[in-house]
Amino acid sequence: MYSRSLPWYLRAVLPVSRLVTAGLLPERLREEYGFTWNPWRERLFRVGVRVTHLTYRHVPRTLRYLPMRYYMRGFRKQYRRYA
């Protein structure tokens, strides 16, 4: 959530990742993990979820599945190495 060893392009999305992670957690767990939460973050999270819901179906399927295919390719490569 706060890694400095990630490439710059992944570090750029860490704030969004933290917002989504904190937004999906129950309030008690959010506090226990030390995530800051306030009405502004709640609103930002809700707007982000709404925008994602409205736009996701319009993203081409090949683009939606691209991250999964990328990680599965690496997983299969490692699996073949040990199998």
mmCIF file of the N, C-alpha and C atoms, coordinates in Angstrom:
data_MODEL
# 
_entry.id   MODEL 
# 
loop_
_atom_site.group_PDB 
_atom_site.id 
_atom_site.type_symbol 
_atom_site.label_atom_id 
_atom_site.label_alt_id 
_atom_site.label_comp_id 
_atom_site.label_asym_id 
_atom_site.label_entity_id 
_atom_site.label_seq_id 
_atom_site.pdbx_PDB_ins_code 
_atom_site.Cartn_x 
_atom_site.Cartn_y 
_atom_site.Cartn_z 
_atom_site.occupancy 
_atom_site.B_iso_or_equiv 
_atom_site.pdbx_formal_charge 
_atom_site.auth_seq_id 
_atom_site.auth_comp_id 
_atom_site.auth_asym_id 
_atom_site.auth_atom_id 
_atom_site.pdbx_PDB_model_num 
ATOM 1   N N  . MET A 1 1  ? 0.810   -1.198  0.000   1.00 0.00 ? 1  MET A N  1 
ATOM 2   C CA . MET A 1 1  ? 0.000   0.000   0.000   1.00 0.00 ? 1  MET A CA 1 
ATOM 3   C C  . MET A 1 1  ? 0.858   1.269   0.000   1.00 0.00 ? 1  MET A C  1 
ATOM 4   N N  . TYR A 1 2  ? 2.105   1.154   0.454   1.00 0.00 ? 2  TYR A N  1 
ATOM 5   C CA . TYR A 1 2  ? 2.985   2.334   0.504   1.00 0.00 ? 2  TYR A CA 1 
ATOM 6   C C  . TYR A 1 2  ? 4.383   2.012   -0.015  1.00 0.00 ? 2  TYR A C  1 
ATOM 7   N N  . SER A 1 3  ? 4.494   1.043   -0.906  1.00 0.00 ? 3  SER A N  1 
ATOM 8   C CA . SER A 1 3  ? 5.793   0.564   -1.364  1.00 0.00 ? 3  SER A CA 1 
ATOM 9   C C  . SER A 1 3  ? 6.560   1.619   -2.148  1.00 0.00 ? 3  SER A C  1 
ATOM 10  N N  . ARG A 1 4  ? 7.830   1.753   -1.843  1.00 0.00 ? 4  ARG A N  1 
ATOM 11  C CA . ARG A 1 4  ? 8.711   2.669   -2.580  1.00 0.00 ? 4  ARG A CA 1 
ATOM 12  C C  . ARG A 1 4  ? 9.500   1.910   -3.651  1.00 0.00 ? 4  ARG A C  1 
ATOM 13  N N  . SER A 1 5  ? 9.420   0.580   -3.626  1.00 0.00 ? 5  SER A N  1 
ATOM 14  C CA . SER A 1 5  ? 10.208  -0.210  -4.567  1.00 0.00 ? 5  SER A CA 1 
ATOM 15  C C  . SER A 1 5  ? 9.446   -0.521  -5.859  1.00 0.00 ? 5  SER A C  1 
ATOM 16  N N  . LEU A 1 6  ? 8.208   -0.076  -5.958  1.00 0.00 ? 6  LEU A N  1 
ATOM 17  C CA . LEU A 1 6  ? 7.439   -0.307  -7.179  1.00 0.00 ? 6  LEU A CA 1 
ATOM 18  C C  . LEU A 1 6  ? 7.885   0.652   -8.276  1.00 0.00 ? 6  LEU A C  1 
ATOM 19  N N  . PRO A 1 7  ? 7.676   0.267   -9.533  1.00 0.00 ? 7  PRO A N  1 
ATOM 20  C CA . PRO A 1 7  ? 7.954   1.204   -10.624 1.00 0.00 ? 7  PRO A CA 1 
ATOM 21  C C  . PRO A 1 7  ? 7.053   2.432   -10.499 1.00 0.00 ? 7  PRO A C  1 
ATOM 22  N N  . TRP A 1 8  ? 7.474   3.542   -11.066 1.00 0.00 ? 8  TRP A N  1 
ATOM 23  C CA . TRP A 1 8  ? 6.752   4.809   -10.925 1.00 0.00 ? 8  TRP A CA 1 
ATOM 24  C C  . TRP A 1 8  ? 5.309   4.718   -11.395 1.00 0.00 ? 8  TRP A C  1 
ATOM 25  N N  . TYR A 1 9  ? 5.070   3.949   -12.475 1.00 0.00 ? 9  TYR A N  1 
ATOM 26  C CA . TYR A 1 9  ? 3.709   3.889   -13.007 1.00 0.00 ? 9  TYR A CA 1 
ATOM 27  C C  . TYR A 1 9  ? 2.766   3.121   -12.084 1.00 0.00 ? 9  TYR A C  1 
ATOM 28  N N  . LEU A 1 10 ? 3.283   2.226   -11.266 1.00 0.00 ? 10 LEU A N  1 
ATOM 29  C CA . LEU A 1 10 ? 2.436   1.554   -10.276 1.00 0.00 ? 10 LEU A CA 1 
ATOM 30  C C  . LEU A 1 10 ? 2.293   2.404   -9.012  1.00 0.00 ? 10 LEU A C  1 
ATOM 31  N N  . ARG A 1 11 ? 3.346   3.104   -8.648  1.00 0.00 ? 11 ARG A N  1 
ATOM 32  C CA . ARG A 1 11 ? 3.252   3.999   -7.481  1.00 0.00 ? 11 ARG A CA 1 
ATOM 33  C C  . ARG A 1 11 ? 2.221   5.095   -7.719  1.00 0.00 ? 11 ARG A C  1 
ATOM 34  N N  . ALA A 1 12 ? 2.036   5.487   -8.971  1.00 0.00 ? 12 ALA A N  1 
ATOM 35  C CA . ALA A 1 12 ? 1.083   6.545   -9.302  1.00 0.00 ? 12 ALA A CA 1 
ATOM 36  C C  . ALA A 1 12 ? -0.356  6.139   -8.985  1.00 0.00 ? 12 ALA A C  1 
ATOM 37  N N  . VAL A 1 13 ? -0.657  4.847   -9.006  1.00 0.00 ? 13 VAL A N  1 
ATOM 38  C CA . VAL A 1 13 ? -2.026  4.399   -8.727  1.00 0.00 ? 13 VAL A CA 1 
ATOM 39  C C  . VAL A 1 13 ? -2.221  3.938   -7.281  1.00 0.00 ? 13 VAL A C  1 
ATOM 40  N N  . LEU A 1 14 ? -1.183  4.001   -6.457  1.00 0.00 ? 14 LEU A N  1 
ATOM 41  C CA . LEU A 1 14 ? -1.323  3.575   -5.065  1.00 0.00 ? 14 LEU A CA 1 
ATOM 42  C C  . LEU A 1 14 ? -2.364  4.376   -4.282  1.00 0.00 ? 14 LEU A C  1 
ATOM 43  N N  . PRO A 1 15 ? -2.480  5.689   -4.469  1.00 0.00 ? 15 PRO A N  1 
ATOM 44  C CA . PRO A 1 15 ? -3.542  6.405   -3.745  1.00 0.00 ? 15 PRO A CA 1 
ATOM 45  C C  . PRO A 1 15 ? -4.948  5.887   -4.082  1.00 0.00 ? 15 PRO A C  1 
ATOM 46  N N  . VAL A 1 16 ? -5.173  5.560   -5.340  1.00 0.00 ? 16 VAL A N  1 
ATOM 47  C CA . VAL A 1 16 ? -6.467  4.998   -5.738  1.00 0.00 ? 16 VAL A CA 1 
ATOM 48  C C  . VAL A 1 16 ? -6.655  3.633   -5.098  1.00 0.00 ? 16 VAL A C  1 
ATOM 49  N N  . SER A 1 17 ? -5.604  2.841   -5.102  1.00 0.00 ? 17 SER A N  1 
ATOM 50  C CA . SER A 1 17 ? -5.662  1.520   -4.483  1.00 0.00 ? 17 SER A CA 1 
ATOM 51  C C  . SER A 1 17 ? -5.983  1.612   -2.991  1.00 0.00 ? 17 SER A C  1 
ATOM 52  N N  . ARG A 1 18 ? -5.356  2.555   -2.308  1.00 0.00 ? 18 ARG A N  1 
ATOM 53  C CA . ARG A 1 18 ? -5.629  2.737   -0.872  1.00 0.00 ? 18 ARG A CA 1 
ATOM 54  C C  . ARG A 1 18 ? -7.069  3.185   -0.641  1.00 0.00 ? 18 ARG A C  1 
ATOM 55  N N  . LEU A 1 19 ? -7.564  4.089   -1.495  1.00 0.00 ? 19 LEU A N  1 
ATOM 56  C CA . LEU A 1 19 ? -8.939  4.566   -1.363  1.00 0.00 ? 19 LEU A CA 1 
ATOM 57  C C  . LEU A 1 19 ? -9.934  3.420   -1.539  1.00 0.00 ? 19 LEU A C  1 
ATOM 58  N N  . VAL A 1 20 ? -9.749  2.613   -2.571  1.00 0.00 ? 20 VAL A N  1 
ATOM 59  C CA . VAL A 1 20 ? -10.654 1.491   -2.830  1.00 0.00 ? 20 VAL A CA 1 
ATOM 60  C C  . VAL A 1 20 ? -10.571 0.467   -1.700  1.00 0.00 ? 20 VAL A C  1 
ATOM 61  N N  . THR A 1 21 ? -9.360  0.138   -1.270  1.00 0.00 ? 21 THR A N  1 
ATOM 62  C CA . THR A 1 21 ? -9.191  -0.821  -0.186  1.00 0.00 ? 21 THR A CA 1 
ATOM 63  C C  . THR A 1 21 ? -9.879  -0.335  1.076   1.00 0.00 ? 21 THR A C  1 
ATOM 64  N N  . ALA A 1 22 ? -9.642  0.899   1.462   1.00 0.00 ? 22 ALA A N  1 
ATOM 65  C CA . ALA A 1 22 ? -10.253 1.444   2.672   1.00 0.00 ? 22 ALA A CA 1 
ATOM 66  C C  . ALA A 1 22 ? -11.768 1.530   2.525   1.00 0.00 ? 22 ALA A C  1 
ATOM 67  N N  . GLY A 1 23 ? -12.237 1.888   1.342   1.00 0.00 ? 23 GLY A N  1 
ATOM 68  C CA . GLY A 1 23 ? -13.672 2.018   1.120   1.00 0.00 ? 23 GLY A CA 1 
ATOM 69  C C  . GLY A 1 23 ? -14.415 0.700   1.204   1.00 0.00 ? 23 GLY A C  1 
ATOM 70  N N  . LEU A 1 24 ? -13.739 -0.389  0.853   1.00 0.00 ? 24 LEU A N  1 
ATOM 71  C CA . LEU A 1 24 ? -14.380 -1.700  0.885   1.00 0.00 ? 24 LEU A CA 1 
ATOM 72  C C  . LEU A 1 24 ? -14.351 -2.349  2.269   1.00 0.00 ? 24 LEU A C  1 
ATOM 73  N N  . LEU A 1 25 ? -13.497 -1.842  3.142   1.00 0.00 ? 25 LEU A N  1 
ATOM 74  C CA . LEU A 1 25 ? -13.403 -2.416  4.489   1.00 0.00 ? 25 LEU A CA 1 
ATOM 75  C C  . LEU A 1 25 ? -14.520 -1.912  5.392   1.00 0.00 ? 25 LEU A C  1 
ATOM 76  N N  . PRO A 1 26 ? -14.969 -2.752  6.323   1.00 0.00 ? 26 PRO A N  1 
ATOM 77  C CA . PRO A 1 26 ? -15.894 -2.257  7.347   1.00 0.00 ? 26 PRO A CA 1 
ATOM 78  C C  . PRO A 1 26 ? -15.196 -1.186  8.187   1.00 0.00 ? 26 PRO A C  1 
ATOM 79  N N  . GLU A 1 27 ? -15.969 -0.284  8.746   1.00 0.00 ? 27 GLU A N  1 
ATOM 80  C CA . GLU A 1 27 ? -15.406 0.852   9.478   1.00 0.00 ? 27 GLU A CA 1 
ATOM 81  C C  . GLU A 1 27 ? -14.440 0.427   10.581  1.00 0.00 ? 27 GLU A C  1 
ATOM 82  N N  . ARG A 1 28 ? -14.796 -0.610  11.308  1.00 0.00 ? 28 ARG A N  1 
ATOM 83  C CA . ARG A 1 28 ? -13.944 -1.066  12.411  1.00 0.00 ? 28 ARG A CA 1 
ATOM 84  C C  . ARG A 1 28 ? -12.569 -1.491  11.897  1.00 0.00 ? 28 ARG A C  1 
ATOM 85  N N  . LEU A 1 29 ? -12.539 -2.281  10.832  1.00 0.00 ? 29 LEU A N  1 
ATOM 86  C CA . LEU A 1 29 ? -11.254 -2.725  10.276  1.00 0.00 ? 29 LEU A CA 1 
ATOM 87  C C  . LEU A 1 29 ? -10.474 -1.557  9.675   1.00 0.00 ? 29 LEU A C  1 
ATOM 88  N N  . ARG A 1 30 ? -11.179 -0.636  9.072   1.00 0.00 ? 30 ARG A N  1 
ATOM 89  C CA . ARG A 1 30 ? -10.534 0.550   8.505   1.00 0.00 ? 30 ARG A CA 1 
ATOM 90  C C  . ARG A 1 30 ? -9.768  1.293   9.593   1.00 0.00 ? 30 ARG A C  1 
ATOM 91  N N  . GLU A 1 31 ? -10.404 1.449   10.743  1.00 0.00 ? 31 GLU A N  1 
ATOM 92  C CA . GLU A 1 31 ? -9.749  2.129   11.861  1.00 0.00 ? 31 GLU A CA 1 
ATOM 93  C C  . GLU A 1 31 ? -8.580  1.311   12.396  1.00 0.00 ? 31 GLU A C  1 
ATOM 94  N N  . GLU A 1 32 ? -8.752  0.005   12.501  1.00 0.00 ? 32 GLU A N  1 
ATOM 95  C CA . GLU A 1 32 ? -7.677  -0.849  13.022  1.00 0.00 ? 32 GLU A CA 1 
ATOM 96  C C  . GLU A 1 32 ? -6.446  -0.842  12.113  1.00 0.00 ? 32 GLU A C  1 
ATOM 97  N N  . TYR A 1 33 ? -6.668  -0.751  10.816  1.00 0.00 ? 33 TYR A N  1 
ATOM 98  C CA . TYR A 1 33 ? -5.542  -0.683  9.882   1.00 0.00 ? 33 TYR A CA 1 
ATOM 99  C C  . TYR A 1 33 ? -4.955  0.719   9.777   1.00 0.00 ? 33 TYR A C  1 
ATOM 100 N N  . GLY A 1 34 ? -5.611  1.689   10.372  1.00 0.00 ? 34 GLY A N  1 
ATOM 101 C CA . GLY A 1 34 ? -5.081  3.046   10.392  1.00 0.00 ? 34 GLY A CA 1 
ATOM 102 C C  . GLY A 1 34 ? -5.371  3.867   9.151   1.00 0.00 ? 34 GLY A C  1 
ATOM 103 N N  . PHE A 1 35 ? -6.372  3.453   8.372   1.00 0.00 ? 35 PHE A N  1 
ATOM 104 C CA . PHE A 1 35 ? -6.746  4.244   7.205   1.00 0.00 ? 35 PHE A CA 1 
ATOM 105 C C  . PHE A 1 35 ? -7.503  5.480   7.661   1.00 0.00 ? 35 PHE A C  1 
ATOM 106 N N  . THR A 1 36 ? -7.137  6.617   7.093   1.00 0.00 ? 36 THR A N  1 
ATOM 107 C CA . THR A 1 36 ? -7.854  7.856   7.369   1.00 0.00 ? 36 THR A CA 1 
ATOM 108 C C  . THR A 1 36 ? -9.131  7.857   6.539   1.00 0.00 ? 36 THR A C  1 
ATOM 109 N N  . TRP A 1 37 ? -10.260 8.154   7.169   1.00 0.00 ? 37 TRP A N  1 
ATOM 110 C CA . TRP A 1 37 ? -11.534 8.178   6.447   1.00 0.00 ? 37 TRP A CA 1 
ATOM 111 C C  . TRP A 1 37 ? -12.341 9.371   6.902   1.00 0.00 ? 37 TRP A C  1 
ATOM 112 N N  . ASN A 1 38 ? -12.907 10.072  5.954   1.00 0.00 ? 38 ASN A N  1 
ATOM 113 C CA . ASN A 1 38 ? -13.716 11.238  6.265   1.00 0.00 ? 38 ASN A CA 1 
ATOM 114 C C  . ASN A 1 38 ? -14.799 11.368  5.190   1.00 0.00 ? 38 ASN A C  1 
ATOM 115 N N  . PRO A 1 39 ? -15.725 12.313  5.337   1.00 0.00 ? 39 PRO A N  1 
ATOM 116 C CA . PRO A 1 39 ? -16.805 12.449  4.344   1.00 0.00 ? 39 PRO A CA 1 
ATOM 117 C C  . PRO A 1 39 ? -16.302 12.691  2.919   1.00 0.00 ? 39 PRO A C  1 
ATOM 118 N N  . TRP A 1 40 ? -15.204 13.419  2.778   1.00 0.00 ? 40 TRP A N  1 
ATOM 119 C CA . TRP A 1 40 ? -14.651 13.671  1.438   1.00 0.00 ? 40 TRP A CA 1 
ATOM 120 C C  . TRP A 1 40 ? -14.191 12.364  0.788   1.00 0.00 ? 40 TRP A C  1 
ATOM 121 N N  . ARG A 1 41 ? -13.480 11.534  1.530   1.00 0.00 ? 41 ARG A N  1 
ATOM 122 C CA . ARG A 1 41 ? -13.019 10.254  0.973   1.00 0.00 ? 41 ARG A CA 1 
ATOM 123 C C  . ARG A 1 41 ? -14.195 9.330   0.680   1.00 0.00 ? 41 ARG A C  1 
ATOM 124 N N  . GLU A 1 42 ? -15.186 9.358   1.546   1.00 0.00 ? 42 GLU A N  1 
ATOM 125 C CA . GLU A 1 42 ? -16.390 8.544   1.324   1.00 0.00 ? 42 GLU A CA 1 
ATOM 126 C C  . GLU A 1 42 ? -17.064 8.950   0.011   1.00 0.00 ? 42 GLU A C  1 
ATOM 127 N N  . ARG A 1 43 ? -17.189 10.247  -0.193  1.00 0.00 ? 43 ARG A N  1 
ATOM 128 C CA . ARG A 1 43 ? -17.822 10.746  -1.429  1.00 0.00 ? 43 ARG A CA 1 
ATOM 129 C C  . ARG A 1 43 ? -16.988 10.387  -2.653  1.00 0.00 ? 43 ARG A C  1 
ATOM 130 N N  . LEU A 1 44 ? -15.679 10.546  -2.555  1.00 0.00 ? 44 LEU A N  1 
ATOM 131 C CA . LEU A 1 44 ? -14.788 10.192  -3.657  1.00 0.00 ? 44 LEU A CA 1 
ATOM 132 C C  . LEU A 1 44 ? -14.895 8.706   -3.984  1.00 0.00 ? 44 LEU A C  1 
ATOM 133 N N  . PHE A 1 45 ? -14.944 7.877   -2.962  1.00 0.00 ? 45 PHE A N  1 
ATOM 134 C CA . PHE A 1 45 ? -15.094 6.438   -3.159  1.00 0.00 ? 45 PHE A CA 1 
ATOM 135 C C  . PHE A 1 45 ? -16.418 6.122   -3.845  1.00 0.00 ? 45 PHE A C  1 
ATOM 136 N N  . ARG A 1 46 ? -17.511 6.712   -3.366  1.00 0.00 ? 46 ARG A N  1 
ATOM 137 C CA . ARG A 1 46 ? -18.841 6.463   -3.947  1.00 0.00 ? 46 ARG A CA 1 
ATOM 138 C C  . ARG A 1 46 ? -18.913 6.911   -5.413  1.00 0.00 ? 46 ARG A C  1 
ATOM 139 N N  . VAL A 1 47 ? -18.345 8.067   -5.710  1.00 0.00 ? 47 VAL A N  1 
ATOM 140 C CA . VAL A 1 47 ? -18.336 8.551   -7.098  1.00 0.00 ? 47 VAL A CA 1 
ATOM 141 C C  . VAL A 1 47 ? -17.508 7.608   -7.970  1.00 0.00 ? 47 VAL A C  1 
ATOM 142 N N  . GLY A 1 48 ? -16.370 7.154   -7.466  1.00 0.00 ? 48 GLY A N  1 
ATOM 143 C CA . GLY A 1 48 ? -15.526 6.227   -8.215  1.00 0.00 ? 48 GLY A CA 1 
ATOM 144 C C  . GLY A 1 48 ? -16.237 4.918   -8.512  1.00 0.00 ? 48 GLY A C  1 
ATOM 145 N N  . VAL A 1 49 ? -16.958 4.403   -7.530  1.00 0.00 ? 49 VAL A N  1 
ATOM 146 C CA . VAL A 1 49 ? -17.708 3.159   -7.733  1.00 0.00 ? 49 VAL A CA 1 
ATOM 147 C C  . VAL A 1 49 ? -18.801 3.379   -8.782  1.00 0.00 ? 49 VAL A C  1 
ATOM 148 N N  . ARG A 1 50 ? -19.488 4.497   -8.705  1.00 0.00 ? 50 ARG A N  1 
ATOM 149 C CA . ARG A 1 50 ? -20.562 4.796   -9.660  1.00 0.00 ? 50 ARG A CA 1 
ATOM 150 C C  . ARG A 1 50 ? -20.007 4.929   -11.078 1.00 0.00 ? 50 ARG A C  1 
ATOM 151 N N  . VAL A 1 51 ? -18.903 5.655   -11.226 1.00 0.00 ? 51 VAL A N  1 
ATOM 152 C CA . VAL A 1 51 ? -18.299 5.832   -12.553 1.00 0.00 ? 51 VAL A CA 1 
ATOM 153 C C  . VAL A 1 51 ? -17.828 4.490   -13.108 1.00 0.00 ? 51 VAL A C  1 
ATOM 154 N N  . THR A 1 52 ? -17.215 3.679   -12.262 1.00 0.00 ? 52 THR A N  1 
ATOM 155 C CA . THR A 1 52 ? -16.765 2.353   -12.699 1.00 0.00 ? 52 THR A CA 1 
ATOM 156 C C  . THR A 1 52 ? -17.948 1.512   -13.155 1.00 0.00 ? 52 THR A C  1 
ATOM 157 N N  . HIS A 1 53 ? -19.025 1.554   -12.390 1.00 0.00 ? 53 HIS A N  1 
ATOM 158 C CA . HIS A 1 53 ? -20.217 0.786   -12.740 1.00 0.00 ? 53 HIS A CA 1 
ATOM 159 C C  . HIS A 1 53 ? -20.774 1.221   -14.100 1.00 0.00 ? 53 HIS A C  1 
ATOM 160 N N  . LEU A 1 54 ? -20.780 2.501   -14.355 1.00 0.00 ? 54 LEU A N  1 
ATOM 161 C CA . LEU A 1 54 ? -21.349 3.009   -15.607 1.00 0.00 ? 54 LEU A CA 1 
ATOM 162 C C  . LEU A 1 54 ? -20.443 2.782   -16.818 1.00 0.00 ? 54 LEU A C  1 
ATOM 163 N N  . THR A 1 55 ? -19.137 2.765   -16.613 1.00 0.00 ? 55 THR A N  1 
ATOM 164 C CA . THR A 1 55 ? -18.217 2.688   -17.755 1.00 0.00 ? 55 THR A CA 1 
ATOM 165 C C  . THR A 1 55 ? -17.671 1.290   -18.025 1.00 0.00 ? 55 THR A C  1 
ATOM 166 N N  . TYR A 1 56 ? -17.680 0.416   -17.044 1.00 0.00 ? 56 TYR A N  1 
ATOM 167 C CA . TYR A 1 56 ? -17.021 -0.888  -17.184 1.00 0.00 ? 56 TYR A CA 1 
ATOM 168 C C  . TYR A 1 56 ? -17.552 -1.684  -18.372 1.00 0.00 ? 56 TYR A C  1 
ATOM 169 N N  . ARG A 1 57 ? -18.846 -1.700  -18.551 1.00 0.00 ? 57 ARG A N  1 
ATOM 170 C CA . ARG A 1 57 ? -19.426 -2.512  -19.632 1.00 0.00 ? 57 ARG A CA 1 
ATOM 171 C C  . ARG A 1 57 ? -19.061 -1.991  -21.017 1.00 0.00 ? 57 ARG A C  1 
ATOM 172 N N  . HIS A 1 58 ? -18.605 -0.748  -21.095 1.00 0.00 ? 58 HIS A N  1 
ATOM 173 C CA . HIS A 1 58 ? -18.230 -0.174  -22.384 1.00 0.00 ? 58 HIS A CA 1 
ATOM 174 C C  . HIS A 1 58 ? -16.754 -0.388  -22.732 1.00 0.00 ? 58 HIS A C  1 
ATOM 175 N N  . VAL A 1 59 ? -15.988 -0.881  -21.788 1.00 0.00 ? 59 VAL A N  1 
ATOM 176 C CA . VAL A 1 59 ? -14.573 -1.178  -22.038 1.00 0.00 ? 59 VAL A CA 1 
ATOM 177 C C  . VAL A 1 59 ? -14.514 -2.509  -22.788 1.00 0.00 ? 59 VAL A C  1 
ATOM 178 N N  . PRO A 1 60 ? -13.790 -2.580  -23.880 1.00 0.00 ? 60 PRO A N  1 
ATOM 179 C CA . PRO A 1 60 ? -13.716 -3.840  -24.630 1.00 0.00 ? 60 PRO A CA 1 
ATOM 180 C C  . PRO A 1 60 ? -13.230 -4.988  -23.753 1.00 0.00 ? 60 PRO A C  1 
ATOM 181 N N  . ARG A 1 61 ? -13.815 -6.144  -23.974 1.00 0.00 ? 61 ARG A N  1 
ATOM 182 C CA . ARG A 1 61 ? -13.503 -7.323  -23.161 1.00 0.00 ? 61 ARG A CA 1 
ATOM 183 C C  . ARG A 1 61 ? -12.009 -7.656  -23.188 1.00 0.00 ? 61 ARG A C  1 
ATOM 184 N N  . THR A 1 62 ? -11.374 -7.504  -24.341 1.00 0.00 ? 62 THR A N  1 
ATOM 185 C CA . THR A 1 62 ? -9.946  -7.819  -24.414 1.00 0.00 ? 62 THR A CA 1 
ATOM 186 C C  . THR A 1 62 ? -9.138  -6.917  -23.486 1.00 0.00 ? 62 THR A C  1 
ATOM 187 N N  . LEU A 1 63 ? -9.545  -5.669  -23.375 1.00 0.00 ? 63 LEU A N  1 
ATOM 188 C CA . LEU A 1 63 ? -8.852  -4.739  -22.481 1.00 0.00 ? 63 LEU A CA 1 
ATOM 189 C C  . LEU A 1 63 ? -9.150  -5.051  -21.013 1.00 0.00 ? 63 LEU A C  1 
ATOM 190 N N  . ARG A 1 64 ? -10.383 -5.439  -20.703 1.00 0.00 ? 64 ARG A N  1 
ATOM 191 C CA . ARG A 1 64 ? -10.747 -5.781  -19.326 1.00 0.00 ? 64 ARG A CA 1 
ATOM 192 C C  . ARG A 1 64 ? -9.971  -6.992  -18.832 1.00 0.00 ? 64 ARG A C  1 
ATOM 193 N N  . TYR A 1 65 ? -9.728  -7.950  -19.722 1.00 0.00 ? 65 TYR A N  1 
ATOM 194 C CA . TYR A 1 65 ? -9.056  -9.189  -19.323 1.00 0.00 ? 65 TYR A CA 1 
ATOM 195 C C  . TYR A 1 65 ? -7.536  -9.117  -19.442 1.00 0.00 ? 65 TYR A C  1 
ATOM 196 N N  . LEU A 1 66 ? -7.018  -8.024  -19.950 1.00 0.00 ? 66 LEU A N  1 
ATOM 197 C CA . LEU A 1 66 ? -5.580  -7.890  -20.161 1.00 0.00 ? 66 LEU A CA 1 
ATOM 198 C C  . LEU A 1 66 ? -4.750  -8.114  -18.882 1.00 0.00 ? 66 LEU A C  1 
ATOM 199 N N  . PRO A 1 67 ? -5.073  -7.481  -17.753 1.00 0.00 ? 67 PRO A N  1 
ATOM 200 C CA . PRO A 1 67 ? -4.269  -7.728  -16.548 1.00 0.00 ? 67 PRO A CA 1 
ATOM 201 C C  . PRO A 1 67 ? -4.296  -9.191  -16.108 1.00 0.00 ? 67 PRO A C  1 
ATOM 202 N N  . MET A 1 68 ? -5.466  -9.822  -16.163 1.00 0.00 ? 68 MET A N  1 
ATOM 203 C CA . MET A 1 68 ? -5.558  -11.227 -15.769 1.00 0.00 ? 68 MET A CA 1 
ATOM 204 C C  . MET A 1 68 ? -4.692  -12.102 -16.674 1.00 0.00 ? 68 MET A C  1 
ATOM 205 N N  . ARG A 1 69 ? -4.763  -11.861 -17.966 1.00 0.00 ? 69 ARG A N  1 
ATOM 206 C CA . ARG A 1 69 ? -3.969  -12.664 -18.900 1.00 0.00 ? 69 ARG A CA 1 
ATOM 207 C C  . ARG A 1 69 ? -2.475  -12.461 -18.662 1.00 0.00 ? 69 ARG A C  1 
ATOM 208 N N  . TYR A 1 70 ? -2.096  -11.243 -18.372 1.00 0.00 ? 70 TYR A N  1 
ATOM 209 C CA . TYR A 1 70 ? -0.690  -10.945 -18.106 1.00 0.00 ? 70 TYR A CA 1 
ATOM 210 C C  . TYR A 1 70 ? -0.186  -11.726 -16.888 1.00 0.00 ? 70 TYR A C  1 
ATOM 211 N N  . TYR A 1 71 ? -0.923  -11.659 -15.797 1.00 0.00 ? 71 TYR A N  1 
ATOM 212 C CA . TYR A 1 71 ? -0.491  -12.347 -14.579 1.00 0.00 ? 71 TYR A CA 1 
ATOM 213 C C  . TYR A 1 71 ? -0.607  -13.855 -14.705 1.00 0.00 ? 71 TYR A C  1 
ATOM 214 N N  . MET A 1 72 ? -1.609  -14.341 -15.414 1.00 0.00 ? 72 MET A N  1 
ATOM 215 C CA . MET A 1 72 ? -1.730  -15.787 -15.601 1.00 0.00 ? 72 MET A CA 1 
ATOM 216 C C  . MET A 1 72 ? -0.589  -16.328 -16.460 1.00 0.00 ? 72 MET A C  1 
ATOM 217 N N  . ARG A 1 73 ? -0.139  -15.557 -17.421 1.00 0.00 ? 73 ARG A N  1 
ATOM 218 C CA . ARG A 1 73 ? 0.993   -15.993 -18.241 1.00 0.00 ? 73 ARG A CA 1 
ATOM 219 C C  . ARG A 1 73 ? 2.231   -16.188 -17.361 1.00 0.00 ? 73 ARG A C  1 
ATOM 220 N N  . GLY A 1 74 ? 2.497   -15.242 -16.482 1.00 0.00 ? 74 GLY A N  1 
ATOM 221 C CA . GLY A 1 74 ? 3.628   -15.379 -15.566 1.00 0.00 ? 74 GLY A CA 1 
ATOM 222 C C  . GLY A 1 74 ? 3.448   -16.538 -14.609 1.00 0.00 ? 74 GLY A C  1 
ATOM 223 N N  . PHE A 1 75 ? 2.223   -16.723 -14.116 1.00 0.00 ? 75 PHE A N  1 
ATOM 224 C CA . PHE A 1 75 ? 1.944   -17.836 -13.212 1.00 0.00 ? 75 PHE A CA 1 
ATOM 225 C C  . PHE A 1 75 ? 2.182   -19.174 -13.901 1.00 0.00 ? 75 PHE A C  1 
ATOM 226 N N  . ARG A 1 76 ? 1.677   -19.321 -15.118 1.00 0.00 ? 76 ARG A N  1 
ATOM 227 C CA . ARG A 1 76 ? 1.855   -20.580 -15.858 1.00 0.00 ? 76 ARG A CA 1 
ATOM 228 C C  . ARG A 1 76 ? 3.328   -20.850 -16.149 1.00 0.00 ? 76 ARG A C  1 
ATOM 229 N N  . LYS A 1 77 ? 4.048   -19.796 -16.450 1.00 0.00 ? 77 LYS A N  1 
ATOM 230 C CA . LYS A 1 77 ? 5.485   -19.943 -16.718 1.00 0.00 ? 77 LYS A CA 1 
ATOM 231 C C  . LYS A 1 77 ? 6.200   -20.472 -15.470 1.00 0.00 ? 77 LYS A C  1 
ATOM 232 N N  . GLN A 1 78 ? 5.895   -19.912 -14.307 1.00 0.00 ? 78 GLN A N  1 
ATOM 233 C CA . GLN A 1 78 ? 6.499   -20.387 -13.062 1.00 0.00 ? 78 GLN A CA 1 
ATOM 234 C C  . GLN A 1 78 ? 6.034   -21.801 -12.741 1.00 0.00 ? 78 GLN A C  1 
ATOM 235 N N  . TYR A 1 79 ? 4.784   -22.104 -12.985 1.00 0.00 ? 79 TYR A N  1 
ATOM 236 C CA . TYR A 1 79 ? 4.238   -23.421 -12.686 1.00 0.00 ? 79 TYR A CA 1 
ATOM 237 C C  . TYR A 1 79 ? 4.939   -24.486 -13.514 1.00 0.00 ? 79 TYR A C  1 
ATOM 238 N N  . ARG A 1 80 ? 5.148   -24.201 -14.812 1.00 0.00 ? 80 ARG A N  1 
ATOM 239 C CA . ARG A 1 80 ? 5.835   -25.167 -15.673 1.00 0.00 ? 80 ARG A CA 1 
ATOM 240 C C  . ARG A 1 80 ? 7.266   -25.406 -15.208 1.00 0.00 ? 80 ARG A C  1 
ATOM 241 N N  . ARG A 1 81 ? 7.865   -24.386 -14.633 1.00 0.00 ? 81 ARG A N  1 
ATOM 242 C CA . ARG A 1 81 ? 9.232   -24.505 -14.160 1.00 0.00 ? 81 ARG A CA 1 
ATOM 243 C C  . ARG A 1 81 ? 9.328   -25.487 -12.989 1.00 0.00 ? 81 ARG A C  1 
ATOM 244 N N  . TYR A 1 82 ? 8.297   -25.528 -12.151 1.00 0.00 ? 82 TYR A N  1 
ATOM 245 C CA . TYR A 1 82 ? 8.334   -26.379 -10.951 1.00 0.00 ? 82 TYR A CA 1 
ATOM 246 C C  . TYR A 1 82 ? 7.556   -27.676 -11.117 1.00 0.00 ? 82 TYR A C  1 
ATOM 247 N N  . ALA A 1 83 ? 6.785   -27.813 -12.173 1.00 0.00 ? 83 ALA A N  1 
ATOM 248 C CA . ALA A 1 83 ? 5.961   -29.029 -12.350 1.00 0.00 ? 83 ALA A CA 1 
ATOM 249 C C  . ALA A 1 83 ? 6.716   -30.125 -13.051 1.00 0.00 ? 83 ALA A C  1 
# 
